[in-house]
């Protein structure tokens, strides 16, 4: 990987992390507002749970992609190509 590729990969990781933080902030703000609306409107059936749970699942997948999923390497690509075509032999 040359320095340009490394820089582009680092920029993508930084952007993904910033976008995830924004996603968390929106999740907290919107769901807090929904809970406040629920409380002010009589606090009966806790309907905000549907937004909290549904959006939370999406947020968990986003967190996995940003912080735990490893990037695809050239070695991964080579192994996949070998698996598709059998071992590569030099010509």
The first five atom37 places (N, CA, C, CB, O) and aatype in JSON, in Angstrom:
{
  "aatype": [20, 20, 20, 20, 20, 20, 20, 20, 20, 20, 20, 20, 20, 20, 20, 20, 20, 20, 20, 20, 20, 20, 20, 20, 20, 20, 20, 20, 20, 20, 20, 20, 20, 20, 20, 20, 20, 20, 20, 20, 20, 20, 20, 20, 20, 20, 20, 20, 20, 20, 20, 20, 20, 20, 20, 20, 20, 20, 20, 20, 20, 20, 20, 20, 20, 20, 20, 20, 20, 20, 20, 20, 20, 20, 20, 20, 20, 20, 20, 20, 20, 20, 20, 20, 20, 20, 20, 20, 20, 20, 20],
  "atom_mask": [
    [1, 1, 1, 1, 1],
    [1, 1, 1, 1, 1],
    [1, 1, 1, 1, 1],
    [1, 1, 1, 1, 1],
    [1, 1, 1, 1, 1],
    [1, 1, 1, 1, 1],
    [1, 1, 1, 1, 1],
    [1, 1, 1, 1, 1],
    [1, 1, 1, 1, 1],
    [1, 1, 1, 1, 1],
    [1, 1, 1, 1, 1],
    [1, 1, 1, 1, 1],
    [1, 1, 1, 1, 1],
    [1, 1, 1, 1, 1],
    [1, 1, 1, 1, 1],
    [1, 1, 1, 1, 1],
    [1, 1, 1, 1, 1],
    [1, 1, 1, 1, 1],
    [1, 1, 1, 1, 1],
    [1, 1, 1, 1, 1],
    [1, 1, 1, 1, 1],
    [1, 1, 1, 1, 1],
    [1, 1, 1, 1, 1],
    [1, 1, 1, 1, 1],
    [1, 1, 1, 1, 1],
    [1, 1, 1, 1, 1],
    [1, 1, 1, 1, 1],
    [1, 1, 1, 1, 1],
    [1, 1, 1, 1, 1],
    [1, 1, 1, 1, 1],
    [1, 1, 1, 1, 1],
    [1, 1, 1, 1, 1],
    [1, 1, 1, 1, 1],
    [1, 1, 1, 1, 1],
    [1, 1, 1, 1, 1],
    [1, 1, 1, 1, 1],
    [1, 1, 1, 1, 1],
    [1, 1, 1, 1, 1],
    [1, 1, 1, 1, 1],
    [1, 1, 1, 1, 1],
    [1, 1, 1, 1, 1],
    [1, 1, 1, 1, 1],
    [1, 1, 1, 1, 1],
    [1, 1, 1, 1, 1],
    [1, 1, 1, 1, 1],
    [1, 1, 1, 1, 1],
    [1, 1, 1, 1, 1],
    [1, 1, 1, 1, 1],
    [1, 1, 1, 1, 1],
    [1, 1, 1, 1, 1],
    [1, 1, 1, 1, 1],
    [1, 1, 1, 1, 1],
    [1, 1, 1, 1, 1],
    [1, 1, 1, 1, 1],
    [1, 1, 1, 1, 1],
    [1, 1, 1, 1, 1],
    [1, 1, 1, 1, 1],
    [1, 1, 1, 1, 1],
    [1, 1, 1, 1, 1],
    [1, 1, 1, 1, 1],
    [1, 1, 1, 1, 1],
    [1, 1, 1, 1, 1],
    [1, 1, 1, 1, 1],
    [1, 1, 1, 1, 1],
    [1, 1, 1, 1, 1],
    [1, 1, 1, 1, 1],
    [1, 1, 1, 1, 1],
    [1, 1, 1, 1, 1],
    [1, 1, 1, 1, 1],
    [1, 1, 1, 1, 1],
    [1, 1, 1, 1, 1],
    [1, 1, 1, 1, 1],
    [1, 1, 1, 1, 1],
    [1, 1, 1, 1, 1],
    [1, 1, 1, 1, 1],
    [1, 1, 1, 1, 1],
    [1, 1, 1, 1, 1],
    [1, 1, 1, 1, 1],
    [1, 1, 1, 1, 1],
    [1, 1, 1, 1, 1],
    [1, 1, 1, 1, 1],
    [1, 1, 1, 1, 1],
    [1, 1, 1, 1, 1],
    [1, 1, 1, 1, 1],
    [1, 1, 1, 1, 1],
    [1, 1, 1, 1, 1],
    [1, 1, 1, 1, 1],
    [1, 1, 1, 1, 1],
    [1, 1, 1, 1, 1],
    [1, 1, 1, 1, 1],
    [1, 1, 1, 1, 1]
  ],
  "atom_positions": [
    [[0.86, -1.18, 0.0], [0.0, 0.0, 0.0], [0.9, 1.23, 0.0], [-0.97, 0.0, 1.23], [1.76, 1.38, 0.87]],
    [[0.69, 2.1, -0.98], [1.51, 3.31, -1.02], [0.92, 4.37, -0.09], [1.61, 3.85, -2.46], [-0.15, 4.18, 0.5]],
    [[1.62, 5.48, 0.03], [1.19, 6.5, 0.99], [-0.15, 7.12, 0.61], [2.25, 7.6, 1.1], [-0.93, 7.49, 1.49]],
    [[-0.43, 7.24, -0.69], [-1.73, 7.79, -1.11], [-2.87, 6.86, -0.7], [-1.75, 8.0, -2.64], [-3.9, 7.32, -0.21]],
    [[-2.68, 5.54, -0.9], [-3.71, 4.58, -0.5], [-3.9, 4.58, 1.01], [-3.34, 3.16, -0.99], [-5.02, 4.52, 1.51]],
    [[-2.78, 4.64, 1.74], [-2.84, 4.67, 3.2], [-3.55, 5.91, 3.7], [-1.44, 4.6, 3.79], [-4.33, 5.85, 4.65]],
    [[-3.28, 7.04, 3.06], [-3.94, 8.29, 3.45], [-5.43, 8.22, 3.18], [-3.32, 9.48, 2.7], [-6.24, 8.64, 4.02]],
    [[-5.81, 7.68, 2.02], [-7.23, 7.57, 1.68], [-7.94, 6.63, 2.66], [-7.4, 7.06, 0.23], [-9.07, 6.91, 3.07]],
    [[-7.3, 5.52, 3.02], [-7.9, 4.58, 3.97], [-8.06, 5.23, 5.34], [-7.05, 3.3, 4.08], [-9.09, 5.05, 6.0]],
    [[-7.04, 5.98, 5.77], [-7.11, 6.66, 7.07], [-8.22, 7.71, 7.06], [-5.76, 7.32, 7.42], [-8.95, 7.85, 8.04]],
    [[-8.34, 8.46, 5.97], [-9.4, 9.47, 5.86], [-10.78, 8.82, 5.93], [-9.24, 10.27, 4.56], [-11.68, 9.35, 6.57]],
    [[-10.95, 7.67, 5.27], [-12.24, 6.97, 5.29], [-12.57, 6.51, 6.7], [-12.22, 5.77, 4.33], [-13.71, 6.66, 7.16]],
    [[-11.57, 5.95, 7.41], [-11.81, 5.51, 8.79], [-12.2, 6.68, 9.69], [-10.57, 4.8, 9.36], [-13.11, 6.56, 10.5]],
    [[-11.51, 7.8, 9.55], [-11.82, 8.98, 10.35], [-13.22, 9.51, 10.05], [-10.78, 10.09, 10.1], [-13.96, 9.88, 10.96]],
    [[-13.59, 9.54, 8.76], [-14.94, 9.99, 8.38], [-15.99, 9.04, 8.93], [-15.07, 10.08, 6.84], [-17.02, 9.49, 9.44]],
    [[-15.75, 7.73, 8.84], [-16.7, 6.76, 9.37], [-16.9, 6.93, 10.87], [-16.22, 5.33, 9.06], [-18.02, 6.84, 11.37]],
    [[-15.8, 7.17, 11.61], [-15.9, 7.37, 13.06], [-16.66, 8.65, 13.39], [-14.5, 7.41, 13.68], [-17.47, 8.67, 14.32]],
    [[-16.4, 9.72, 12.64], [-17.12, 10.98, 12.87], [-18.61, 10.8, 12.56], [-16.53, 12.11, 12.0], [-19.46, 11.27, 13.32]],
    [[-18.92, 10.13, 11.45], [-20.32, 9.87, 11.1], [-21.01, 9.03, 12.17], [-20.41, 9.18, 9.75], [-22.18, 9.26, 12.48]],
    [[-20.3, 8.05, 12.73], [-20.89, 7.22, 13.78], [-21.2, 8.06, 15.02], [-19.95, 6.07, 14.14], [-22.26, 7.9, 15.62]],
    [[-20.28, 8.94, 15.41], [-20.54, 9.81, 16.57], [-21.77, 10.69, 16.33], [-19.3, 10.69, 16.86], [-22.56, 10.92, 17.24]],
    [[-21.91, 11.18, 15.1], [-23.1, 11.98, 14.76], [-24.36, 11.12, 14.84], [-22.96, 12.6, 13.35], [-25.41, 11.59, 15.28]],
    [[-24.26, 9.87, 14.41], [-25.39, 8.94, 14.46], [-25.8, 8.7, 15.92], [-25.02, 7.59, 13.77], [-26.99, 8.7, 16.23]],
    [[-24.83, 8.52, 16.8], [-25.12, 8.32, 18.23], [-25.79, 9.56, 18.81], [-23.82, 7.98, 19.01], [-26.76, 9.46, 19.57]],
    [[-25.27, 10.74, 18.47], [-25.85, 11.98, 18.99], [-27.3, 12.14, 18.54], [-25.02, 13.2, 18.54], [-28.16, 12.51, 19.34]],
    [[-27.59, 11.86, 17.27], [-28.96, 11.95, 16.77], [-29.85, 10.94, 17.48], [-29.0, 11.73, 15.24], [-30.99, 11.25, 17.84]],
    [[-29.35, 9.72, 17.68], [-30.1, 8.67, 18.36], [-30.49, 9.12, 19.77], [-29.27, 7.36, 18.43], [-31.65, 8.99, 20.18]],
    [[-29.53, 9.64, 20.5], [-29.79, 10.07, 21.88], [-30.76, 11.25, 21.91], [-28.46, 10.46, 22.59], [-31.71, 11.24, 22.7]],
    [[-30.54, 12.24, 21.07], [-31.41, 13.42, 21.09], [-32.85, 13.08, 20.68], [-30.86, 14.48, 20.15], [-33.8, 13.48, 21.37]],
    [[-33.02, 12.37, 19.58], [-34.37, 12.05, 19.11], [-35.1, 11.16, 20.1], [-34.31, 11.37, 17.74], [-36.26, 11.4, 20.41]],
    [[-34.42, 10.14, 20.6], [-35.11, 9.23, 21.52], [-35.38, 9.89, 22.88], [-34.28, 7.97, 21.73], [-36.37, 9.56, 23.53]],
    [[-34.53, 10.79, 23.3], [-34.81, 11.56, 24.52], [-36.06, 12.41, 24.31], [-33.6, 12.46, 24.9], [-36.92, 12.48, 25.19]],
    [[-36.16, 13.05, 23.16], [-37.35, 13.84, 22.85], [-38.61, 12.97, 22.85], [-37.19, 14.54, 21.48], [-39.64, 13.37, 23.37]],
    [[-38.51, 11.78, 22.27], [-39.67, 10.87, 22.25], [-40.08, 10.45, 23.67], [-39.35, 9.63, 21.41], [-41.27, 10.35, 23.97]],
    [[-39.11, 10.2, 24.53], [-39.42, 9.82, 25.91], [-40.05, 11.0, 26.64], [-38.14, 9.35, 26.65], [-40.98, 10.81, 27.43]],
    [[-39.57, 12.21, 26.39], [-40.18, 13.4, 27.02], [-41.62, 13.56, 26.53], [-39.35, 14.67, 26.69], [-42.51, 13.84, 27.34]],
    [[-41.86, 13.39, 25.24], [-43.23, 13.47, 24.71], [-44.11, 12.41, 25.35], [-43.23, 13.3, 23.16], [-45.25, 12.68, 25.73]],
    [[-43.59, 11.19, 25.48], [-44.32, 10.11, 26.13], [-44.68, 10.49, 27.58], [-43.49, 8.8, 26.11], [-45.82, 10.3, 28.02]],
    [[-43.69, 11.02, 28.3], [-43.92, 11.37, 29.72], [-44.95, 12.5, 29.86], [-42.59, 11.79, 30.39], [-45.81, 12.45, 30.73]],
    [[-44.85, 13.51, 29.0], [-45.76, 14.66, 29.07], [-47.18, 14.27, 28.66], [-45.25, 15.8, 28.18], [-48.16, 14.85, 29.13]],
    [[-47.29, 13.29, 27.79], [-48.61, 12.91, 27.27], [-49.33, 11.87, 28.13], [-48.48, 12.39, 25.87], [-50.36, 11.34, 27.72]],
    [[-48.81, 11.59, 29.3], [-49.54, 10.71, 30.2], [-48.78, 9.47, 30.64], [-50.78, 10.3, 29.56], [-49.24, 8.78, 31.54]],
    [[-47.67, 9.17, 30.05], [-46.8, 8.06, 30.46], [-47.53, 6.73, 30.57], [-46.17, 8.38, 31.78], [-47.34, 5.99, 31.54]],
    [[-48.36, 6.43, 29.58], [-49.03, 5.13, 29.55], [-48.08, 4.07, 28.98], [-50.33, 5.19, 28.72], [-46.95, 3.9, 29.45]],
    [[-48.58, 3.38, 27.97], [-47.77, 2.37, 27.29], [-46.47, 3.01, 26.78], [-48.57, 1.71, 26.12], [-46.51, 4.05, 26.13]],
    [[-45.34, 2.39, 27.06], [-44.05, 2.98, 26.69], [-43.73, 2.74, 25.21], [-42.92, 2.4, 27.58], [-42.91, 1.89, 24.87]],
    [[-44.41, 3.5, 24.36], [-44.24, 3.34, 22.92], [-42.88, 3.78, 22.38], [-45.3, 4.1, 22.22], [-42.5, 3.31, 21.31]],
    [[-42.1, 4.65, 23.06], [-40.79, 5.0, 22.5], [-39.83, 3.81, 22.41], [-40.16, 6.08, 23.35], [-38.82, 3.89, 21.72]],
    [[-40.16, 2.72, 23.09], [-39.28, 1.55, 23.04], [-39.1, 1.06, 21.61], [-39.84, 0.43, 23.9], [-38.04, 0.52, 21.28]],
    [[-40.12, 1.23, 20.75], [-40.02, 0.76, 19.37], [-38.96, 1.53, 18.6], [-41.38, 0.88, 18.66], [-38.21, 0.93, 17.83]],
    [[-38.89, 2.81, 18.8], [-37.84, 3.61, 18.16], [-36.48, 3.32, 18.78], [-38.17, 5.12, 18.28], [-35.48, 3.17, 18.08]],
    [[-36.44, 3.24, 20.11], [-35.18, 2.98, 20.81], [-34.6, 1.63, 20.38], [-35.39, 3.0, 22.34], [-33.42, 1.54, 20.07]],
    [[-35.43, 0.6, 20.36], [-34.95, -0.74, 20.01], [-34.61, -0.85, 18.52], [-35.99, -1.79, 20.38], [-33.55, -1.34, 18.16]],
    [[-35.52, -0.4, 17.66], [-35.29, -0.53, 16.22], [-34.07, 0.25, 15.76], [-36.5, -0.06, 15.46], [-33.22, -0.29, 15.05]],
    [[-33.99, 1.49, 16.15], [-32.87, 2.33, 15.77], [-31.59, 1.83, 16.45], [-33.14, 3.8, 16.13], [-30.5, 1.91, 15.88]],
    [[-31.73, 1.32, 17.67], [-30.58, 0.79, 18.4], [-29.94, -0.38, 17.69], [-30.99, 0.37, 19.79], [-28.71, -0.53, 17.7]],
    [[-30.76, -1.23, 17.06], [-30.21, -2.35, 16.29], [-29.39, -1.82, 15.12], [-31.36, -3.28, 15.77], [-28.28, -2.3, 14.86]],
    [[-29.92, -0.84, 14.42], [-29.17, -0.22, 13.32], [-27.89, 0.42, 13.8], [-30.02, 0.81, 12.61], [-26.86, 0.34, 13.14]],
    [[-27.94, 1.07, 14.95], [-26.77, 1.7, 15.54], [-25.71, 0.67, 15.91], [-27.16, 2.52, 16.78], [-24.51, 0.9, 15.73]],
    [[-26.15, -0.48, 16.41], [-25.21, -1.56, 16.75], [-24.5, -2.08, 15.51], [-25.94, -2.7, 17.47], [-23.3, -2.32, 15.54]],
    [[-25.25, -2.26, 14.41], [-24.62, -2.69, 13.16], [-23.63, -1.65, 12.65], [-25.68, -2.97, 12.09], [-22.56, -2.0, 12.16]],
    [[-23.98, -0.39, 12.77], [-23.09, 0.69, 12.38], [-21.81, 0.68, 13.21], [-23.8, 2.05, 12.51], [-20.71, 0.86, 12.68]],
    [[-21.94, 0.47, 14.52], [-20.78, 0.4, 15.41], [-19.88, -0.77, 15.02], [-21.22, 0.26, 16.89], [-18.66, -0.63, 15.0]],
    [[-20.49, -1.91, 14.71], [-19.71, -3.08, 14.29], [-18.9, -2.75, 13.04], [-20.64, -4.29, 14.02], [-17.71, -3.06, 12.97]],
    [[-19.54, -2.14, 12.05], [-18.86, -1.82, 10.8], [-17.72, -0.83, 11.0], [-19.86, -1.27, 9.79], [-16.69, -0.93, 10.33]],
    [[-17.9, 0.12, 11.9], [-16.89, 1.17, 12.1], [-15.73, 0.7, 12.98], [-17.53, 2.4, 12.72], [-14.58, 1.0, 12.68]],
    [[-16.02, -0.02, 14.06], [-14.98, -0.31, 15.04], [-14.47, -1.75, 15.07], [-15.48, 0.02, 16.36], [-13.38, -2.0, 15.59]],
    [[-15.22, -2.71, 14.52], [-14.8, -4.1, 14.68], [-14.55, -4.85, 13.37], [-15.82, -4.83, 15.45], [-13.82, -5.84, 13.37]],
    [[-15.14, -4.4, 12.27], [-14.96, -5.09, 11.01], [-13.61, -4.72, 10.42], [-16.11, -4.73, 10.03], [-13.3, -3.54, 10.23]],
    [[-12.8, -5.74, 10.13], [-11.48, -5.43, 9.6], [-11.57, -5.18, 8.1], [-10.47, -6.56, 9.9], [-12.42, -5.75, 7.42]],
    [[-10.69, -4.33, 7.58], [-10.74, -4.03, 6.15], [-10.3, -5.23, 5.31], [-9.86, -2.81, 5.83], [-9.57, -6.1, 5.79]],
    [[-10.74, -5.27, 4.07], [-10.34, -6.33, 3.14], [-8.91, -6.05, 2.7], [-11.31, -6.42, 1.91], [-8.58, -4.94, 2.29]],
    [[-8.07, -7.08, 2.79], [-6.66, -6.93, 2.42], [-6.4, -7.59, 1.07], [-5.74, -7.54, 3.49], [-7.24, -8.33, 0.55]],
    [[-5.25, -7.3, 0.5], [-4.84, -7.94, -0.75], [-4.75, -9.45, -0.56], [-3.48, -7.38, -1.25], [-5.07, -10.22, -1.47]],
    [[-4.31, -9.89, 0.61], [-4.21, -11.32, 0.89], [-5.6, -11.97, 0.88], [-3.52, -11.55, 2.25], [-5.76, -13.09, 0.38]],
    [[-6.6, -11.28, 1.43], [-7.98, -11.79, 1.39], [-8.46, -11.95, -0.05], [-8.92, -10.84, 2.16], [-9.09, -12.95, -0.39]],
    [[-8.15, -10.97, -0.89], [-8.56, -11.02, -2.29], [-7.89, -12.19, -3.0], [-8.22, -9.7, -3.0], [-8.53, -12.93, -3.75]],
    [[-6.58, -12.35, -2.77], [-5.84, -13.45, -3.4], [-6.42, -14.8, -2.98], [-4.35, -13.38, -3.03], [-6.62, -15.67, -3.83]],
    [[-6.68, -14.98, -1.69], [-7.24, -16.25, -1.2], [-8.61, -16.52, -1.81], [-7.35, -16.23, 0.32], [-8.91, -17.66, -2.17]],
    [[-9.44, -15.49, -1.95], [-10.76, -15.66, -2.54], [-10.65, -16.05, -4.01], [-11.59, -14.38, -2.38], [-11.39, -16.9, -4.5]],
    [[-9.71, -15.42, -4.71], [-9.51, -15.74, -6.12], [-9.04, -17.19, -6.27], [-8.49, -14.78, -6.75], [-9.47, -17.89, -7.19]],
    [[-8.16, -17.64, -5.38], [-7.68, -19.02, -5.43], [-8.82, -19.99, -5.14], [-6.53, -19.23, -4.42], [-8.9, -21.06, -5.74]],
    [[-9.67, -19.64, -4.24], [-10.78, -20.51, -3.89], [-11.74, -20.64, -5.07], [-11.52, -19.96, -2.66], [-12.3, -21.71, -5.31]],
    [[-11.93, -19.54, -5.81], [-12.82, -19.56, -6.98], [-12.25, -20.36, -8.14], [-13.11, -18.15, -7.43], [-12.98, -21.09, -8.82]],
    [[-10.93, -20.23, -8.39], [-10.32, -20.83, -9.55], [-9.36, -21.96, -9.26], [-9.61, -19.81, -10.3], [-8.8, -22.55, -10.18]],
    [[-9.17, -22.28, -8.0], [-8.15, -23.24, -7.63], [-6.84, -22.49, -7.44], [-8.02, -24.37, -8.7], [-6.77, -21.29, -7.71]],
    [[-5.79, -23.19, -6.97], [-4.52, -22.5, -6.73], [-3.97, -21.87, -8.0], [-3.49, -23.48, -6.17], [-4.03, -22.45, -9.08]],
    [[-3.45, -20.67, -7.86], [-2.87, -19.97, -9.01], [-1.47, -20.49, -9.25], [-2.86, -18.43, -8.79], [-0.67, -20.59, -8.32]],
    [[-1.19, -20.83, -10.48], [0.14, -21.31, -10.83], [0.78, -20.3, -11.75], [0.09, -22.71, -11.5], [0.11, -19.72, -12.61]],
    [[2.1, -20.08, -11.58], [2.76, -19.11, -12.46], [2.78, -19.61, -13.9], [4.19, -18.84, -11.97], [2.93, -20.8, -14.14]],
    [[2.62, -18.7, -14.85], [2.61, -19.07, -16.28], [4.0, -19.2, -16.83], [1.83, -18.05, -17.1], [4.17, -19.51, -18.01]]
  ]
}
